[in-house]
Amino acid sequence: MENWSAKTKLVHAGAKRSQYGELSEALYLTQGFLYESAEQAEARFIESGEDEFIYARYGNPTVRMFEERISVLEGAEDAFATASGMAAVNGALMALLGAGDHMVAARALFGSCLFIVEDILPRFGVEVTLVDGTDLDAWRAAVRPDTKVVFLESISNPTLEVIDIKNVSKIAHDVGAVVVVDNVFATPVFQQSFDLGADVVIYSATKHIDGQGRCLGGVVLGSREFIKGPLQTYLKHTGAAMSPFNAWVMVKGLETIVLRCEAQATTSEFLVTELEGHARLNRVAYPFANSHPQQALAKAQMTRGGTVISLDIKGGKDAAFKFLNALQIVRISNNLGDAKSLVTHPATTTHQRLSDNQRGSLGISDGLVRISVGLEDQHDLLADIRGALSA
């Protein structure tokens, strides 16, 4: 398998077949597992083998298939699947941090991530410093000898800022800090964050991994020592496990993730080219766009620019709402990575709990809309967006 391409690994890696030799991966929809003897049960609770299971909160064969397959794609030693992307974020940070620890995080984060960083972690005695993630000098000034964790989104939601993972990782590693990267927008198809220096990588599997809006899920990837040690210990006792059914959906989603993301990126690039300079837009944000201030960095880190574009519409909230309400193909939803094109207004949805000043500092204007590009015909999408802009 080491010599196989990513596309081949995503179809075959991690498969566990029963005595029936089923072609499609089996769905082991079970909570518990049986033991042949009391001695076997005792031994398994002391140390479980690779294909030995105790309870679905600890592990499940279908969930394990998903964990092994995403690990092969990402180039990680191991993974732990969770009930949602936010369970993955919370689990990774809580497993690494304790009272008295210091963490540095990029300021431009998804709203729920900001809530964990600004509200939850400080309740447990974790000191958090927020920085402009695009400013390497700000990272250097913020990290300290006692900094335990550095946390960032490789591409920020929803302004699509790009973080220099390689240099931020070097800054963090110089003080012994662990680098945790939320890589949802870059996707495991277009960016290999471990190669850039990340120690832990997180995905909301709800997004591109499922890809069709069916199930919640998340996954944390890293070294086997971290995954089987502090992370698994924290997650299995706090109940954030992914359900076997959702894991089966994610396994099947991985079979087509490359095809979907490549097609969505192609359409995204087409839309950006056609929309840049539009009279009703202040700007078009996309990592590979010529107008993006970090285009060179994005192209150095990623193979494609991703599947999400953001438009800053002239006229603020009123104009943005008229735009959303006039769309016919692109549907209003705060999800992303779906086969259907979706649009949201971050200032009133995903980032509504932030103050006006906070949103302003992050570049989230009242006219900003985020579009997750789906699998529809690119010319149909362009006509829909242009028609809505005219409205």
C-alpha positions as CSV (number, residue, x, y, z in Angstrom):
1,M,0.0,0.0,0.0
2,E,2.9,2.4,0.6
3,N,3.4,2.6,-3.2
4,W,-0.3,3.3,-3.9
5,S,-1.6,6.8,-4.8
6,A,-3.9,8.6,-2.5
7,K,-6.9,7.8,-4.8
8,T,-6.3,4.1,-4.5
9,K,-5.7,4.2,-0.7
10,L,-9.0,6.1,-0.3
11,V,-10.9,3.2,-1.9
12,H,-9.1,0.3,-0.1
13,A,-7.3,1.4,3.0
14,G,-8.4,0.1,6.4
15,A,-11.0,-2.4,5.1
16,K,-12.0,-5.1,7.6
17,R,-14.0,-7.9,6.1
18,S,-16.0,-10.5,8.0
19,Q,-16.2,-14.2,7.2
20,Y,-18.7,-13.4,4.5
21,G,-16.2,-11.5,2.4
22,E,-18.5,-8.6,1.8
23,L,-17.4,-6.1,-0.9
24,S,-18.7,-2.9,0.7
25,E,-17.3,-2.2,4.1
26,A,-19.4,-3.8,6.9
27,L,-21.5,-1.7,9.3
28,Y,-21.0,-3.0,12.8
29,L,-24.0,-1.4,14.4
30,T,-23.3,-2.6,17.9
31,Q,-22.7,-0.9,21.3
32,G,-20.9,-3.8,23.0
33,F,-18.8,-6.9,22.3
34,L,-18.8,-10.4,23.7
35,Y,-15.9,-12.3,25.4
36,E,-15.4,-16.0,25.3
37,S,-14.4,-16.1,28.9
38,A,-14.0,-13.9,32.0
39,E,-10.2,-14.2,31.5
40,Q,-10.5,-12.8,28.0
41,A,-12.6,-9.8,29.3
42,E,-10.0,-9.1,32.0
43,A,-7.2,-9.2,29.5
44,R,-8.9,-7.0,27.0
45,F,-9.5,-4.3,29.6
46,I,-5.9,-4.4,30.5
47,E,-4.7,-4.0,26.9
48,S,-6.8,-4.4,23.7
49,G,-5.3,-5.7,20.5
50,E,-5.7,-3.9,17.2
51,D,-8.9,-5.9,16.3
52,E,-10.2,-6.3,19.8
53,F,-13.0,-4.1,21.0
54,I,-14.7,-3.5,24.4
55,Y,-17.4,-0.9,24.0
56,A,-18.5,1.5,21.2
57,R,-17.5,4.5,23.2
58,Y,-13.9,3.2,23.2
59,G,-13.9,1.8,19.6
60,N,-15.8,-0.1,16.9
61,P,-14.7,-2.0,13.8
62,T,-16.5,0.4,11.4
63,V,-15.2,3.4,13.2
64,R,-11.7,1.9,13.1
65,M,-11.9,1.5,9.3
66,F,-12.6,5.2,9.0
67,E,-9.7,6.1,11.4
68,E,-7.3,3.9,9.5
69,R,-8.3,5.2,6.1
70,I,-8.1,8.9,7.0
71,S,-4.7,8.2,8.7
72,V,-3.3,6.7,5.5
73,L,-4.6,9.7,3.4
74,E,-3.2,12.3,5.9
75,G,0.1,10.5,6.6
76,A,-0.6,10.2,10.3
77,E,0.4,7.4,12.6
78,D,-3.1,7.2,14.1
79,A,-6.5,8.9,14.5
80,F,-9.5,9.0,16.8
81,A,-13.0,9.7,15.3
82,T,-15.4,11.9,17.2
83,A,-19.1,12.7,17.2
84,S,-18.6,16.1,15.5
85,G,-15.8,18.5,14.4
86,M,-16.2,20.6,17.5
87,A,-15.9,17.4,19.7
88,A,-12.5,16.9,17.9
89,V,-11.4,20.4,18.5
90,N,-12.4,20.4,22.2
91,G,-11.0,16.9,22.7
92,A,-7.6,17.7,21.2
93,L,-7.2,20.9,23.2
94,M,-8.5,19.5,26.5
95,A,-6.2,16.4,26.1
96,L,-3.2,18.7,25.7
97,L,-3.9,21.5,28.2
98,G,-4.4,21.8,31.9
99,A,-4.7,24.5,34.6
100,G,-1.7,26.9,34.4
101,D,-0.8,26.1,30.8
102,H,-0.4,28.7,28.1
103,M,-1.8,28.5,24.6
104,V,-1.3,30.8,21.6
105,A,-4.1,30.8,18.9
106,A,-4.8,32.6,15.7
107,R,-7.6,35.2,16.3
108,A,-9.4,34.3,13.0
109,L,-11.3,31.2,14.1
110,F,-14.7,29.7,13.5
111,G,-17.2,31.0,16.1
112,S,-17.5,27.8,18.1
113,C,-13.7,27.4,18.2
114,L,-13.4,31.0,19.5
115,F,-15.9,30.1,22.2
116,I,-13.7,27.2,23.4
117,V,-10.6,29.3,23.2
118,E,-11.9,32.5,24.8
119,D,-14.6,31.1,27.2
120,I,-14.2,27.4,28.1
121,L,-10.4,27.0,28.4
122,P,-9.9,30.0,30.6
123,R,-12.5,28.6,33.0
124,F,-10.2,25.7,33.6
125,G,-7.1,27.9,34.2
126,V,-5.7,27.9,30.7
127,E,-4.1,31.2,29.7
128,V,-4.8,32.0,26.0
129,T,-3.1,34.7,23.8
130,L,-4.8,35.5,20.5
131,V,-2.7,36.8,17.6
132,D,-3.0,37.9,14.0
133,G,-2.3,34.5,12.5
134,T,-0.8,36.0,9.3
135,D,1.9,37.9,11.3
136,L,4.9,35.8,12.1
137,D,6.3,38.5,14.4
138,A,3.1,38.4,16.4
139,W,3.6,34.6,16.9
140,R,7.2,35.1,17.9
141,A,6.2,37.8,20.5
142,A,3.3,35.7,21.9
143,V,5.0,32.3,22.4
144,R,6.8,31.8,25.8
145,P,9.0,29.1,27.3
146,D,5.8,27.7,29.0
147,T,3.6,27.7,25.9
148,K,2.1,24.2,25.6
149,V,0.0,24.5,22.4
150,V,-0.3,26.6,19.3
151,F,-3.7,26.4,17.6
152,L,-4.8,27.7,14.2
153,E,-7.0,27.2,11.2
154,S,-4.8,26.7,8.1
155,I,-7.3,28.8,6.2
156,S,-9.5,31.0,8.3
157,N,-13.3,30.9,8.3
158,P,-14.8,32.9,6.6
159,T,-12.2,35.4,5.5
160,L,-9.9,32.8,4.0
161,E,-6.6,34.1,5.4
162,V,-3.7,31.6,5.0
163,I,-1.4,30.7,7.9
164,D,2.3,30.0,7.2
165,I,2.2,26.6,8.9
166,K,5.9,25.8,8.3
167,N,7.2,28.9,10.0
168,V,4.6,29.0,12.8
169,S,5.5,25.4,13.5
170,K,9.2,26.3,13.7
171,I,8.4,29.1,16.2
172,A,6.3,26.8,18.3
173,H,8.7,23.9,18.3
174,D,11.5,26.2,19.4
175,V,9.8,26.5,22.7
176,G,8.5,22.9,22.8
177,A,4.9,23.7,22.0
178,V,2.5,21.3,20.2
179,V,1.1,22.6,16.9
180,V,-2.6,21.9,16.4
181,V,-4.0,22.6,12.9
182,D,-7.7,22.7,11.9
183,N,-7.4,21.9,8.3
184,V,-11.0,21.8,7.2
185,F,-10.9,24.5,4.5
186,A,-7.7,23.2,2.9
187,T,-9.0,19.7,3.0
188,P,-6.9,16.5,3.3
189,V,-6.9,16.4,-0.5
190,F,-5.2,19.7,-1.1
191,Q,-2.8,20.0,1.9
192,Q,-0.7,17.7,4.0
193,S,-0.3,19.6,7.2
194,F,2.0,17.1,8.9
195,D,4.6,17.7,6.1
196,L,4.5,21.4,7.0
197,G,5.2,20.8,10.7
198,A,1.9,20.2,12.3
199,D,1.8,17.8,15.3
200,V,-2.0,17.3,15.5
201,V,-4.5,17.8,12.6
202,I,-8.2,18.1,13.1
203,Y,-11.1,17.7,10.6
204,S,-14.8,18.2,10.8
205,A,-15.8,15.1,8.9
206,T,-19.2,16.7,8.5
207,K,-17.8,18.8,5.7
208,H,-15.9,17.4,2.7
209,I,-15.3,13.9,4.1
210,D,-19.0,13.2,4.2
211,G,-19.6,15.6,1.4
212,Q,-23.3,15.1,1.0
213,G,-24.8,16.7,4.1
214,R,-25.8,13.5,5.9
215,C,-23.9,13.0,9.1
216,L,-22.0,14.8,11.8
217,G,-18.4,13.7,12.6
218,G,-14.9,14.7,13.4
219,V,-11.4,13.2,13.6
220,V,-8.2,14.0,15.4
221,L,-4.9,12.8,13.8
222,G,-1.4,12.6,15.2
223,S,1.3,10.4,16.6
224,R,0.3,7.0,18.0
225,E,1.6,8.1,21.4
226,F,-0.8,11.1,21.5
227,I,-3.8,9.3,20.0
228,K,-3.6,6.2,22.1
229,G,-2.5,8.1,25.2
230,P,-3.9,11.4,26.4
231,L,-6.4,11.9,23.6
232,Q,-8.1,8.5,23.7
233,T,-8.1,8.6,27.5
234,Y,-9.9,11.9,27.5
235,L,-12.4,11.1,24.7
236,K,-13.4,7.6,25.7
237,H,-14.3,8.7,29.2
238,T,-16.1,11.9,28.1
239,G,-18.2,10.2,25.4
240,A,-17.3,12.0,22.2
241,A,-17.1,8.8,20.1
242,M,-18.4,8.7,16.5
243,S,-21.3,6.4,15.9
244,P,-20.7,3.3,13.7
245,F,-23.3,4.4,11.2
246,N,-21.8,7.8,10.8
247,A,-18.3,6.2,10.5
248,W,-19.7,4.0,7.7
249,V,-20.9,7.0,5.9
250,M,-17.5,8.7,6.3
251,V,-15.7,5.6,5.0
252,K,-17.9,5.7,1.8
253,G,-17.4,9.5,1.6
254,L,-13.6,9.1,1.5
255,E,-13.9,6.9,-1.6
256,T,-15.0,10.0,-3.6
257,I,-13.5,12.9,-1.8
258,V,-10.7,13.5,-4.3
259,L,-13.2,13.5,-7.2
260,R,-15.6,15.9,-5.4
261,C,-12.9,18.3,-4.1
262,E,-11.1,18.5,-7.5
263,A,-14.4,19.3,-9.3
264,Q,-15.4,21.8,-6.7
265,A,-12.0,23.5,-6.8
266,T,-12.2,23.8,-10.6
267,T,-15.6,25.5,-10.3
268,S,-14.4,27.7,-7.5
269,E,-11.5,28.9,-9.7
270,F,-13.8,29.6,-12.6
271,L,-16.2,31.6,-10.4
272,V,-13.4,33.7,-8.9
273,T,-12.0,34.5,-12.3
274,E,-15.4,35.5,-13.6
275,L,-16.4,37.5,-10.5
276,E,-13.2,39.5,-9.7
277,G,-13.7,43.1,-10.4
278,H,-17.6,42.9,-10.4
279,A,-19.1,46.4,-9.9
280,R,-21.2,45.2,-6.9
281,L,-18.3,43.6,-5.0
282,N,-15.7,45.2,-2.8
283,R,-13.5,42.0,-3.2
284,V,-13.5,38.3,-3.9
285,A,-11.5,36.2,-1.4
286,Y,-10.0,32.9,-2.5
287,P,-6.5,31.6,-1.6
288,F,-5.4,31.1,-5.2
289,A,-6.9,34.3,-6.5
290,N,-4.5,36.8,-8.0
291,S,-5.9,39.4,-5.7
292,H,-5.3,37.4,-2.5
293,P,-2.4,38.9,-0.6
294,Q,-1.1,35.4,0.4
295,Q,-1.5,33.7,-3.0
296,A,2.2,32.7,-3.1
297,L,2.0,31.2,0.4
298,A,-1.3,29.3,-0.5
299,K,0.3,27.9,-3.6
300,A,3.4,26.8,-1.7
301,Q,1.3,24.9,0.9
302,M,-1.7,23.7,-1.2
303,T,-2.1,21.9,-4.5
304,R,-5.5,23.7,-5.2
305,G,-7.2,26.7,-3.7
306,G,-10.1,24.8,-2.0
307,T,-13.8,24.8,-2.4
308,V,-14.9,28.0,-0.6
309,I,-15.0,31.6,-1.8
310,S,-16.1,34.7,0.1
311,L,-17.7,37.8,-1.5
312,D,-17.7,41.2,0.1
313,I,-20.9,42.8,-1.3
314,K,-21.2,46.6,-1.5
315,G,-24.1,47.9,0.6
316,G,-23.5,45.9,3.8
317,K,-26.1,43.6,5.5
318,D,-29.1,44.9,3.5
319,A,-27.4,44.2,0.2
320,A,-26.0,40.8,1.4
321,F,-29.5,39.7,2.5
322,K,-31.0,40.7,-0.9
323,F,-28.2,38.7,-2.6
324,L,-28.9,35.6,-0.5
325,N,-32.6,35.8,-1.0
326,A,-32.3,36.2,-4.7
327,L,-30.2,33.0,-5.2
328,Q,-32.0,30.1,-6.8
329,I,-29.4,27.3,-7.0
330,V,-27.1,28.2,-4.1
331,R,-29.0,27.5,-0.9
332,I,-28.8,29.3,2.4
333,S,-27.1,27.1,5.0
334,N,-24.2,27.4,7.4
335,N,-22.6,24.1,6.4
336,L,-19.9,23.7,3.8
337,G,-18.1,21.0,1.7
338,D,-21.5,19.7,0.5
339,A,-22.3,18.4,-3.0
340,K,-24.9,21.3,-3.1
341,S,-23.6,24.9,-3.2
342,L,-24.3,26.7,0.0
343,V,-24.1,30.3,1.2
344,T,-24.1,31.9,4.6
345,H,-23.9,35.4,6.1
346,P,-21.2,35.0,8.8
347,A,-21.9,38.3,10.7
348,T,-25.4,37.1,11.5
349,T,-24.8,33.3,11.7
350,T,-21.6,31.6,12.5
351,H,-19.9,34.7,14.0
352,Q,-23.0,36.5,15.3
353,R,-21.9,36.2,19.0
354,L,-18.9,38.4,18.3
355,S,-19.0,42.1,18.9
356,D,-18.9,44.5,16.0
357,N,-15.3,45.4,16.9
358,Q,-14.3,41.7,17.0
359,R,-15.9,41.0,13.6
360,G,-14.3,44.1,12.2
361,S,-10.8,43.1,13.5
362,L,-11.3,39.7,11.7
363,G,-12.4,41.3,8.5
364,I,-15.9,40.0,8.7
365,S,-17.9,42.9,7.3
366,D,-21.7,43.2,7.2
367,G,-21.5,42.6,3.4
368,L,-19.4,39.4,3.6
369,V,-21.0,36.2,2.4
370,R,-19.3,32.8,2.3
371,I,-20.1,30.4,-0.6
372,S,-19.3,26.7,-0.4
373,V,-19.1,25.6,-4.0
374,G,-20.8,22.4,-4.9
375,L,-21.0,20.0,-7.8
376,E,-23.5,21.9,-10.0
377,D,-22.6,23.1,-13.5
378,Q,-20.2,26.0,-13.2
379,H,-22.0,28.1,-15.8
380,D,-25.4,27.6,-13.9
381,L,-23.7,28.7,-10.7
382,L,-22.2,31.8,-12.3
383,A,-25.5,32.8,-13.8
384,D,-27.2,32.4,-10.4
385,I,-24.6,34.5,-8.6
386,R,-24.6,37.2,-11.2
387,G,-28.4,37.3,-11.2
388,A,-28.4,37.6,-7.4
389,L,-25.8,40.4,-7.5
390,S,-28.0,42.3,-9.9
391,A,-30.9,42.0,-7.4
